[in-house]
Amino acid sequence: MSKIRIATIGYLISDWLMSMEESSHSIGGHPELSELKIEPGGICNFLIAGQRLGGEMHALDAIGADEYGLSMLRILENEGVDISQVIQVAGSRSRSVVVIGKSATDHEYYPFAGDLMPKLEFSQNWRKYLNKMDVLYIDGFALRQEYIHSAVIDTARWMAKAGKKVFFDPGPGVGEPSNEVLPWVCGLLLTEEELLQWGKGSADELFLASETIQMVVTKQGQEGCTVFSRGNAPVKCPGFAVEVRDTMGAGDVFNAAFILSTLAGKSSFECGRFANAAGAAKVQKFGAGKNVPTLDEVEKLVGKVNRE
């Protein structure tokens, strides 16, 4: 059986992860860092998780050809992610985010925009490449990048018209629903706060906003998720009770697991349960990137709950 092929566009960044224990202070009263690491971040979390969970992942973007960008690409390639459509811009610095974790759920983000990338266009080469894909996944942060904004919209439009599935997670701070995006999306992956912002708290509002939207998933943390599919009753999928060490990247991992399960023909409940397990397996680890869960870790968590 061939693997599900998922393409992403934009938002390849590095995370500079710092964990701070508020009770720990050095001489002079300055808080000390208990952990420090640099990991692939942004949409890299989704790509690595998807690859580990059995998908065939493909990245499209432009990054700087500096040590951090090149290190990120090496890690993605070592994970099996196809990076052949990532442009490396000589002399440019890649985007990154400094993330300071004060607790398992409290993070401060300090983005570094990197250098201006050349404007990317939806090319004939991309058309041929994407014709082999099953799914396009868009993260809302990519829409905020001027160099790739129009390419994201053009790619989503082409994929939808070609009969491919387009999933979208707007992420925080994207704003009101955009008519640039919604006409081409079949699945929305939202937090409850984003559902309130985008659909006034109702999936039905989003189904009315775009006839192409067939599924809306709300992520509810430890409470699990709720799957709304057009014409069907909502399906509540309970979460997994685990010790939470760090929520960083949990939503990305959830998204990868849910999309792969959906494309595999699983029921809404099965998709939600598997995605919840993937997110739960992630939050037990510090950081994301190379620390996203493996398929074995997710399946063991599902199996443990089934036995209980």
Secondary structure as a PSIPRED ss2 file (coil, helix, strand):
# PSIPRED VFORMAT (PSIPRED V4.0)

   1 M C   1.000  0.000  0.000
   2 S C   1.000  0.000  0.000
   3 K C   1.000  0.000  0.000
   4 I C   1.000  0.000  0.000
   5 R E   0.000  0.000  1.000
   6 I E   0.000  0.000  1.000
   7 A E   0.000  0.000  1.000
   8 T E   0.000  0.000  1.000
   9 I E   0.000  0.000  1.000
  10 G C   1.000  0.000  0.000
  11 Y C   1.000  0.000  0.000
  12 L E   0.000  0.000  1.000
  13 I E   0.000  0.000  1.000
  14 S E   0.000  0.000  1.000
  15 D E   0.000  0.000  1.000
  16 W E   0.000  0.000  1.000
  17 L E   0.000  0.000  1.000
  18 M E   0.000  0.000  1.000
  19 S E   0.000  0.000  1.000
  20 M E   0.000  0.000  1.000
  21 E E   0.000  0.000  1.000
  22 E E   0.000  0.000  1.000
  23 S E   0.000  0.000  1.000
  24 S E   0.000  0.000  1.000
  25 H E   0.000  0.000  1.000
  26 S C   1.000  0.000  0.000
  27 I C   1.000  0.000  0.000
  28 G C   1.000  0.000  0.000
  29 G C   1.000  0.000  0.000
  30 H C   1.000  0.000  0.000
  31 P E   0.000  0.000  1.000
  32 E E   0.000  0.000  1.000
  33 L E   0.000  0.000  1.000
  34 S E   0.000  0.000  1.000
  35 E E   0.000  0.000  1.000
  36 L E   0.000  0.000  1.000
  37 K E   0.000  0.000  1.000
  38 I E   0.000  0.000  1.000
  39 E E   0.000  0.000  1.000
  40 P E   0.000  0.000  1.000
  41 G E   0.000  0.000  1.000
  42 G E   0.000  0.000  1.000
  43 I H   0.000  1.000  0.000
  44 C H   0.000  1.000  0.000
  45 N H   0.000  1.000  0.000
  46 F H   0.000  1.000  0.000
  47 L H   0.000  1.000  0.000
  48 I H   0.000  1.000  0.000
  49 A H   0.000  1.000  0.000
  50 G H   0.000  1.000  0.000
  51 Q H   0.000  1.000  0.000
  52 R H   0.000  1.000  0.000
  53 L C   1.000  0.000  0.000
  54 G C   1.000  0.000  0.000
  55 G C   1.000  0.000  0.000
  56 E E   0.000  0.000  1.000
  57 M E   0.000  0.000  1.000
  58 H E   0.000  0.000  1.000
  59 A E   0.000  0.000  1.000
  60 L E   0.000  0.000  1.000
  61 D E   0.000  0.000  1.000
  62 A E   0.000  0.000  1.000
  63 I E   0.000  0.000  1.000
  64 G E   0.000  0.000  1.000
  65 A C   1.000  0.000  0.000
  66 D C   1.000  0.000  0.000
  67 E H   0.000  1.000  0.000
  68 Y H   0.000  1.000  0.000
  69 G H   0.000  1.000  0.000
  70 L H   0.000  1.000  0.000
  71 S H   0.000  1.000  0.000
  72 M H   0.000  1.000  0.000
  73 L H   0.000  1.000  0.000
  74 R H   0.000  1.000  0.000
  75 I H   0.000  1.000  0.000
  76 L H   0.000  1.000  0.000
  77 E H   0.000  1.000  0.000
  78 N H   0.000  1.000  0.000
  79 E H   0.000  1.000  0.000
  80 G C   1.000  0.000  0.000
  81 V C   1.000  0.000  0.000
  82 D E   0.000  0.000  1.000
  83 I E   0.000  0.000  1.000
  84 S E   0.000  0.000  1.000
  85 Q E   0.000  0.000  1.000
  86 V E   0.000  0.000  1.000
  87 I E   0.000  0.000  1.000
  88 Q E   0.000  0.000  1.000
  89 V E   0.000  0.000  1.000
  90 A C   1.000  0.000  0.000
  91 G C   1.000  0.000  0.000
  92 S C   1.000  0.000  0.000
  93 R C   1.000  0.000  0.000
  94 S C   1.000  0.000  0.000
  95 R C   1.000  0.000  0.000
  96 S E   0.000  0.000  1.000
  97 V E   0.000  0.000  1.000
  98 V E   0.000  0.000  1.000
  99 V E   0.000  0.000  1.000
 100 I E   0.000  0.000  1.000
 101 G E   0.000  0.000  1.000
 102 K C   1.000  0.000  0.000
 103 S C   1.000  0.000  0.000
 104 A C   1.000  0.000  0.000
 105 T C   1.000  0.000  0.000
 106 D C   1.000  0.000  0.000
 107 H E   0.000  0.000  1.000
 108 E E   0.000  0.000  1.000
 109 Y E   0.000  0.000  1.000
 110 Y E   0.000  0.000  1.000
 111 P E   0.000  0.000  1.000
 112 F E   0.000  0.000  1.000
 113 A C   1.000  0.000  0.000
 114 G C   1.000  0.000  0.000
 115 D C   1.000  0.000  0.000
 116 L C   1.000  0.000  0.000
 117 M C   1.000  0.000  0.000
 118 P C   1.000  0.000  0.000
 119 K C   1.000  0.000  0.000
 120 L C   1.000  0.000  0.000
 121 E C   1.000  0.000  0.000
 122 F C   1.000  0.000  0.000
 123 S C   1.000  0.000  0.000
 124 Q H   0.000  1.000  0.000
 125 N H   0.000  1.000  0.000
 126 W H   0.000  1.000  0.000
 127 R H   0.000  1.000  0.000
 128 K H   0.000  1.000  0.000
 129 Y H   0.000  1.000  0.000
 130 L H   0.000  1.000  0.000
 131 N C   1.000  0.000  0.000
 132 K C   1.000  0.000  0.000
 133 M C   1.000  0.000  0.000
 134 D C   1.000  0.000  0.000
 135 V E   0.000  0.000  1.000
 136 L E   0.000  0.000  1.000
 137 Y E   0.000  0.000  1.000
 138 I E   0.000  0.000  1.000
 139 D E   0.000  0.000  1.000
 140 G H   0.000  1.000  0.000
 141 F H   0.000  1.000  0.000
 142 A H   0.000  1.000  0.000
 143 L H   0.000  1.000  0.000
 144 R C   1.000  0.000  0.000
 145 Q C   1.000  0.000  0.000
 146 E C   1.000  0.000  0.000
 147 Y C   1.000  0.000  0.000
 148 I C   1.000  0.000  0.000
 149 H H   0.000  1.000  0.000
 150 S H   0.000  1.000  0.000
 151 A H   0.000  1.000  0.000
 152 V H   0.000  1.000  0.000
 153 I H   0.000  1.000  0.000
 154 D H   0.000  1.000  0.000
 155 T H   0.000  1.000  0.000
 156 A H   0.000  1.000  0.000
 157 R H   0.000  1.000  0.000
 158 W H   0.000  1.000  0.000
 159 M H   0.000  1.000  0.000
 160 A H   0.000  1.000  0.000
 161 K H   0.000  1.000  0.000
 162 A C   1.000  0.000  0.000
 163 G C   1.000  0.000  0.000
 164 K C   1.000  0.000  0.000
 165 K E   0.000  0.000  1.000
 166 V E   0.000  0.000  1.000
 167 F E   0.000  0.000  1.000
 168 F E   0.000  0.000  1.000
 169 D E   0.000  0.000  1.000
 170 P C   1.000  0.000  0.000
 171 G C   1.000  0.000  0.000
 172 P C   1.000  0.000  0.000
 173 G C   1.000  0.000  0.000
 174 V C   1.000  0.000  0.000
 175 G C   1.000  0.000  0.000
 176 E C   1.000  0.000  0.000
 177 P C   1.000  0.000  0.000
 178 S C   1.000  0.000  0.000
 179 N C   1.000  0.000  0.000
 180 E C   1.000  0.000  0.000
 181 V C   1.000  0.000  0.000
 182 L H   0.000  1.000  0.000
 183 P H   0.000  1.000  0.000
 184 W H   0.000  1.000  0.000
 185 V C   1.000  0.000  0.000
 186 C C   1.000  0.000  0.000
 187 G E   0.000  0.000  1.000
 188 L E   0.000  0.000  1.000
 189 L E   0.000  0.000  1.000
 190 L E   0.000  0.000  1.000
 191 T E   0.000  0.000  1.000
 192 E H   0.000  1.000  0.000
 193 E H   0.000  1.000  0.000
 194 E H   0.000  1.000  0.000
 195 L H   0.000  1.000  0.000
 196 L H   0.000  1.000  0.000
 197 Q H   0.000  1.000  0.000
 198 W H   0.000  1.000  0.000
 199 G H   0.000  1.000  0.000
 200 K C   1.000  0.000  0.000
 201 G C   1.000  0.000  0.000
 202 S C   1.000  0.000  0.000
 203 A H   0.000  1.000  0.000
 204 D H   0.000  1.000  0.000
 205 E H   0.000  1.000  0.000
 206 L H   0.000  1.000  0.000
 207 F H   0.000  1.000  0.000
 208 L H   0.000  1.000  0.000
 209 A H   0.000  1.000  0.000
 210 S C   1.000  0.000  0.000
 211 E C   1.000  0.000  0.000
 212 T C   1.000  0.000  0.000
 213 I C   1.000  0.000  0.000
 214 Q C   1.000  0.000  0.000
 215 M E   0.000  0.000  1.000
 216 V E   0.000  0.000  1.000
 217 V E   0.000  0.000  1.000
 218 T E   0.000  0.000  1.000
 219 K E   0.000  0.000  1.000
 220 Q C   1.000  0.000  0.000
 221 G H   0.000  1.000  0.000
 222 Q H   0.000  1.000  0.000
 223 E H   0.000  1.000  0.000
 224 G C   1.000  0.000  0.000
 225 C E   0.000  0.000  1.000
 226 T E   0.000  0.000  1.000
 227 V E   0.000  0.000  1.000
 228 F E   0.000  0.000  1.000
 229 S E   0.000  0.000  1.000
 230 R C   1.000  0.000  0.000
 231 G C   1.000  0.000  0.000
 232 N C   1.000  0.000  0.000
 233 A C   1.000  0.000  0.000
 234 P C   1.000  0.000  0.000
 235 V E   0.000  0.000  1.000
 236 K E   0.000  0.000  1.000
 237 C E   0.000  0.000  1.000
 238 P C   1.000  0.000  0.000
 239 G C   1.000  0.000  0.000
 240 F C   1.000  0.000  0.000
 241 A C   1.000  0.000  0.000
 242 V C   1.000  0.000  0.000
 243 E C   1.000  0.000  0.000
 244 V C   1.000  0.000  0.000
 245 R C   1.000  0.000  0.000
 246 D C   1.000  0.000  0.000
 247 T C   1.000  0.000  0.000
 248 M C   1.000  0.000  0.000
 249 G C   1.000  0.000  0.000
 250 A H   0.000  1.000  0.000
 251 G H   0.000  1.000  0.000
 252 D H   0.000  1.000  0.000
 253 V H   0.000  1.000  0.000
 254 F H   0.000  1.000  0.000
 255 N H   0.000  1.000  0.000
 256 A H   0.000  1.000  0.000
 257 A H   0.000  1.000  0.000
 258 F H   0.000  1.000  0.000
 259 I H   0.000  1.000  0.000
 260 L H   0.000  1.000  0.000
 261 S H   0.000  1.000  0.000
 262 T H   0.000  1.000  0.000
 263 L H   0.000  1.000  0.000
 264 A C   1.000  0.000  0.000
 265 G C   1.000  0.000  0.000
 266 K C   1.000  0.000  0.000
 267 S C   1.000  0.000  0.000
 268 S H   0.000  1.000  0.000
 269 F H   0.000  1.000  0.000
 270 E H   0.000  1.000  0.000
 271 C H   0.000  1.000  0.000
 272 G H   0.000  1.000  0.000
 273 R H   0.000  1.000  0.000
 274 F H   0.000  1.000  0.000
 275 A H   0.000  1.000  0.000
 276 N H   0.000  1.000  0.000
 277 A H   0.000  1.000  0.000
 278 A H   0.000  1.000  0.000
 279 G H   0.000  1.000  0.000
 280 A H   0.000  1.000  0.000
 281 A H   0.000  1.000  0.000
 282 K H   0.000  1.000  0.000
 283 V H   0.000  1.000  0.000
 284 Q C   1.000  0.000  0.000
 285 K C   1.000  0.000  0.000
 286 F C   1.000  0.000  0.000
 287 G C   1.000  0.000  0.000
 288 A C   1.000  0.000  0.000
 289 G H   0.000  1.000  0.000
 290 K H   0.000  1.000  0.000
 291 N H   0.000  1.000  0.000
 292 V C   1.000  0.000  0.000
 293 P C   1.000  0.000  0.000
 294 T C   1.000  0.000  0.000
 295 L H   0.000  1.000  0.000
 296 D H   0.000  1.000  0.000
 297 E H   0.000  1.000  0.000
 298 V H   0.000  1.000  0.000
 299 E H   0.000  1.000  0.000
 300 K H   0.000  1.000  0.000
 301 L H   0.000  1.000  0.000
 302 V H   0.000  1.000  0.000
 303 G H   0.000  1.000  0.000
 304 K H   0.000  1.000  0.000
 305 V H   0.000  1.000  0.000
 306 N H   0.000  1.000  0.000
 307 R H   0.000  1.000  0.000
 308 E C   1.000  0.000  0.000
